[in-house]
């Protein structure tokens, strides 16, 4: 019979994270921690005892320190009251000397005598209260206003008096009197040149007419000579910036004379629409070019005979405008006008030099 001893440690090794040896008794870990806590408590008790002993052996107790602080505070209050009782002048603002403090020796004794009785505190005579009749003097107010307080209050409450104006400030009304004054708000932020308004406008115009020769038709053409005339009317339009669209009514009249010496007159009622393109030449001036289309009612009279008709009318414009003020401008234009021919007359055409005024709405 063979006996074999099998070591269980080989088949079942101890756990690698086991911190306490297997041969220690249960509770050994807690015994070590208890020893550490015991040492900590002893050290803490030692420091607390030293702190309490040091606090008891201090030269002054808490009540003595409070008493000493009260004495210093009373001495300072007495000094301040003495200063307030004296009249204040400019010469009194000198270096303030530190008042003499009351020397009090702290009483050191047993615990029963640590609190000072009221008989040991020094008696301090407080100054008499200042009479309410005597007004307090303010150095700043005395230097700023030599008048009494009542007169100053009366002057501030008097709203009827004119408030003095600071000479360095100018509202702009005295610009001619004081040209060196700083600019006002309006002068700083208002545009230096007249601004152009966009939108609707209207205005009258007056033209000098230089009509070309033409002819009337009866059984045959009867030519005639044209003389200078005038045209006037009213226009309404809308300004979009660089483009204008306008409509106008114009009345044109000039004299005519036949080859045989007969005289007559030509009248024209014209309703015209026009497109104008503009190009700025500066802050105020514009160069413009336009074309118009409308309907003309023509009435010619020569040697006692009338020749009437209706037809289309056309014109071509080249001009210049100048903005005088913010809401109105002047225009000077050259126009070449013509009408369509009719069975009673040949076409009318000629040249115009026109002066117009435009008012913005």
C-alpha positions in Angstrom: 0.0 0.0 0.0 1.5 3.3 -1.1 0.6 6.5 0.9 0.9 9.8 -1.0 0.6 13.3 0.5 -0.9 15.8 -1.9 -0.2 19.4 -1.3 -3.4 21.4 -1.8 -1.4 24.6 -2.3 -0.2 23.4 -5.6 -3.6 22.6 -6.9 -5.3 25.6 -5.1 -2.7 28.5 -4.8 -3.6 31.5 -2.6 -5.3 34.5 -4.2 -2.7 37.0 -5.4 -4.7 40.0 -4.1 -4.8 38.7 -0.5 -3.2 41.4 1.6 -3.1 39.6 5.0 -1.1 36.5 5.4 -3.1 33.4 6.0 -1.6 32.6 9.3 -2.7 35.9 11.0 -5.7 35.7 13.3 -9.1 37.2 12.3 -9.4 40.9 13.0 -5.7 41.7 12.8 -6.2 44.4 10.2 -8.7 46.3 12.5 -6.3 46.0 15.4 -3.6 47.9 13.4 -6.0 50.6 12.3 -7.2 51.1 15.9 -3.6 51.8 17.0 -3.2 54.5 14.4 -6.4 56.2 15.4 -5.3 56.1 19.1 -2.1 57.9 18.3 -4.0 60.6 16.3 -6.3 61.3 19.1 -3.5 61.7 21.6 -1.7 64.2 19.4 -4.9 66.2 18.8 -5.6 66.4 22.5 -2.0 67.7 23.2 -2.4 70.5 20.7 -5.8 71.5 22.0 -4.5 71.7 25.5 -1.5 73.8 24.4 -3.9 76.2 22.6 -6.2 76.6 25.6 -3.3 77.1 28.0 -1.7 79.7 25.7 -5.1 81.6 25.4 -5.5 81.6 29.3 -1.9 82.8 29.8 -2.4 85.8 27.4 -1.6 89.2 29.0 -5.1 90.6 28.4 -8.5 88.9 28.6 -11.2 89.5 26.1 -13.2 91.8 28.4 -10.1 93.9 29.1 -9.5 94.4 25.4 -13.2 95.4 24.8 -12.9 98.0 27.7 -9.7 99.4 26.2 -11.3 99.7 22.8 -14.3 101.6 24.3 -12.0 104.1 26.0 -10.2 104.8 22.7 -13.5 105.2 20.9 -14.8 107.7 23.5 -11.6 109.7 23.3 -11.9 109.9 19.5 -15.5 111.0 19.7 -14.7 113.7 22.2 -12.0 115.1 19.8 -14.4 115.1 16.9 -17.0 117.0 18.9 -14.5 119.6 19.8 -13.6 120.1 16.2 -17.2 120.4 15.1 -17.9 123.0 17.9 -15.3 125.4 16.5 -16.1 127.6 13.5 -14.4 126.3 10.3 -12.2 128.6 8.3 -9.7 128.1 5.5 -6.9 128.6 8.0 -8.1 125.7 10.2 -7.3 123.1 7.6 -3.8 122.4 9.0 -2.2 119.1 9.8 -4.4 117.3 12.4 -2.3 116.3 15.3 -3.1 113.0 16.8 -5.0 113.4 20.1 -3.4 112.2 23.3 -4.7 108.8 24.2 -5.6 108.0 27.7 -3.0 105.6 29.1 -4.7 102.8 30.8 -2.8 100.0 32.4 -4.5 96.7 32.1 -5.4 95.1 35.4 -4.0 91.7 35.6 -5.4 89.5 38.3 -7.3 86.4 38.9 -10.3 85.2 36.9 -12.7 86.8 39.3 -11.1 90.3 38.8 -10.6 90.0 35.0 -13.8 92.0 34.3 -13.3 95.7 35.1 -16.0 97.3 37.2 -17.6 100.5 36.1 -15.8 102.5 38.8 -12.5 101.9 37.1 -13.5 103.5 33.8 -12.5 107.1 33.3 -15.2 109.8 33.2 -15.2 111.8 29.9 -17.1 115.1 29.8 -19.0 115.4 26.5 -19.3 118.9 25.0 -22.5 120.8 25.1 -24.8 120.3 22.0 -24.4 122.8 19.3 -27.2 125.4 19.1 -29.5 124.8 16.2 -29.7 128.5 15.6 -26.1 128.7 14.5 -25.9 127.6 10.8 -23.2 125.2 9.8 -20.6 126.8 7.5 -19.7 125.0 4.3 -16.3 126.0 2.9 -17.3 124.9 -0.7 -20.5 126.9 -0.7 -18.9 129.9 1.0 -16.3 130.1 -1.8 -18.7 129.3 -4.6 -21.5 131.8 -3.7 -20.9 134.9 -1.6 -24.7 135.5 -1.3 -26.6 134.2 1.7 -28.3 130.9 1.5 -31.8 132.4 1.4 -30.9 134.6 -1.6 -29.3 131.7 -3.4 -32.4 129.5 -3.0 -34.6 132.4 -4.1 -32.5 133.0 -7.2 -32.7 129.2 -8.1 -36.4 129.1 -7.6 -37.1 132.2 -9.7 -37.9 130.7 -13.1 -38.8 134.1 -14.7 -35.2 135.3 -14.8 -33.2 134.6 -17.9 -30.7 131.8 -17.4 -27.1 133.0 -18.3 -25.7 131.4 -21.4 -22.3 129.9 -21.5 -20.2 132.1 -23.8 -18.4 129.0 -25.1 -21.7 127.4 -26.3 -23.5 128.7 -29.4 -26.8 127.4 -30.6 -26.2 128.8 -34.1 -28.3 131.9 -33.8 -25.3 134.1 -33.2 -23.3 132.6 -36.0 -22.8 136.0 -37.7 -21.8 137.7 -34.5 -19.4 135.0 -33.3 -18.0 133.3 -36.4 -15.3 131.4 -34.4 -17.8 129.6 -32.3 -17.9 125.8 -32.6 -20.4 124.4 -35.2 -23.9 123.4 -34.1 -25.5 119.9 -34.5 -27.4 121.0 -37.6 -24.2 122.3 -39.2 -22.3 119.1 -38.4 -24.8 116.6 -39.7 -26.8 118.5 -42.3 -25.6 117.9 -45.9 -23.2 120.5 -47.3 -25.0 120.5 -50.6 -28.7 120.4 -51.5 -29.9 116.9 -51.6 -32.0 115.6 -54.5 -35.5 114.5 -53.9 -36.9 111.5 -55.6 -40.6 111.2 -56.5 -43.2 113.3 -58.1 -42.7 116.8 -59.3 -44.4 119.4 -61.4 -43.6 122.7 -63.0 -44.3 125.3 -65.7 -42.1 126.0 -68.7 -41.8 128.7 -71.4 -40.2 128.2 -74.8 -38.9 130.4 -77.6 -40.1 128.7 -80.9 -38.2 128.8 -84.2 -40.5 127.1 -86.7 -39.5 125.9 -90.1 -41.4 126.9 -93.3 -44.2 124.6 -94.3 -47.4 124.5 -96.5 -51.1 124.0 -96.4 -53.1 121.9 -98.8 -56.2 123.0 -100.6 -56.5 121.9 -104.2 -52.7 122.3 -104.4 -50.0 123.1 -101.9 -49.7 126.6 -100.8 -46.3 127.2 -99.2 -45.8 129.8 -96.4 -43.0 131.4 -94.3 -42.9 130.8 -90.6 -42.0 133.5 -88.0 -40.8 133.1 -84.5 -43.3 132.3 -81.7 -43.7 131.1 -78.2 -44.8 127.9 -76.4 -45.9 127.5 -72.8 -47.4 124.7 -70.7 -47.3 122.6 -67.5 -45.7 119.2 -66.9 -45.9 116.5 -64.2 -43.5 113.7 -63.8 -41.8 111.2 -61.5 -38.0 111.2 -60.8 -36.5 107.8 -60.2 -32.9 108.9 -59.8 -31.3 108.7 -63.2 -34.5 108.3 -65.1 -37.6 110.5 -65.4 -41.0 109.9 -66.8 -43.2 112.9 -67.4 -46.3 114.2 -69.2 -47.0 117.7 -70.3 -49.5 119.9 -72.0 -48.1 122.6 -74.3 -49.7 125.4 -76.3 -47.6 126.7 -79.3 -48.4 129.6 -81.5 -46.5 131.6 -84.2 -47.3 133.7 -87.3 -47.1 132.7 -90.9 -47.2 134.6 -94.2 -47.9 133.3 -97.8 -45.9 133.9 -100.9 -48.5 136.4 -102.1 -48.3 138.4 -98.9 -51.2 136.8 -97.1 -50.8 136.5 -93.4 -52.0 134.0 -90.9 -51.2 132.0 -87.7 -50.5 128.5 -86.6 -51.8 127.2 -83.2 -50.8 123.8 -81.7 -52.3 122.0 -78.7 -49.9 119.2 -77.8 -50.3 116.4 -75.2 -46.9 114.7 -74.8 -45.3 111.9 -72.8 -41.5 111.8 -72.4 -38.7 109.6 -71.2 -35.6 111.3 -69.8 -32.2 109.9 -68.9 -29.9 111.9 -66.7 -26.2 112.0 -65.9 -24.9 113.9 -62.9 -22.3 116.6 -63.6 -21.7 117.4 -59.9 -23.5 117.9 -56.7 -26.3 120.1 -58.2 -26.2 119.8 -62.0 -27.5 117.1 -64.3 -27.1 116.5 -68.1 -30.2 114.9 -69.6 -31.4 113.4 -72.9 -35.0 112.6 -73.7 -37.5 111.5 -76.3 -41.2 112.3 -76.4 -44.3 111.0 -78.1 -47.8 112.6 -78.1 -50.8 113.8 -80.0 -51.1 117.3 -81.5 -54.2 119.2 -82.4 -53.1 121.6 -85.2 -55.0 124.7 -86.4 -53.7 126.8 -89.3 -55.2 129.9 -90.7 -54.0 131.6 -93.8 -55.7 134.2 -96.0 -59.0 133.7 -94.2 -59.0 129.9 -94.7 -58.7 127.3 -91.8 -56.8 124.1 -92.0 -57.3 121.8 -89.0 -56.1 118.3 -88.2 -55.0 115.8 -85.5 -51.8 113.7 -85.7 -48.9 112.3 -83.8 -46.2 114.6 -82.5 -42.5 113.8 -81.6 -39.7 115.7 -79.9 -36.1 115.1 -79.0 -34.6 116.8 -75.9 -31.1 117.7 -74.9 -30.8 119.8 -71.7 -29.3 120.7 -68.4 -30.8 121.1 -65.0 -29.5 122.8 -61.8 -30.9 122.2 -58.3 -31.2 125.6 -56.7 -32.8 124.4 -53.4 -33.8 121.1 -51.9 -37.4 121.2 -53.3 -37.0 123.0 -56.6 -34.7 123.2 -59.6 -34.2 125.0 -62.9 -33.9 123.5 -66.4 -32.6 124.8 -69.7 -33.4 122.5 -72.7 -33.1 122.4 -76.4 -36.0 120.5 -78.2 -36.5 119.6 -81.8 -40.2 119.0 -82.5 -42.3 117.8 -85.4 -45.7 116.5 -86.2 -47.0 114.0 -88.7 -48.4 115.3 -92.1 -52.1 115.6 -92.7 -54.3 115.9 -95.8 -54.8 119.6 -95.0 -51.2 120.6 -94.3 -47.6 119.4 -94.4 -45.8 118.4 -91.2 -44.9 121.1 -88.6 -41.4 121.1 -87.3 -38.9 123.5 -85.7 -36.7 124.2 -82.7 -37.3 125.3 -79.2 -35.2 126.9 -76.4 -37.0 126.1 -73.2 -36.7 127.3 -69.7 -38.5 125.3 -67.0 -39.0 125.1 -63.2 -39.5 121.9 -61.3 -41.1 121.7 -57.8 -40.8 118.5 -55.9 -43.9 117.1 -54.2 
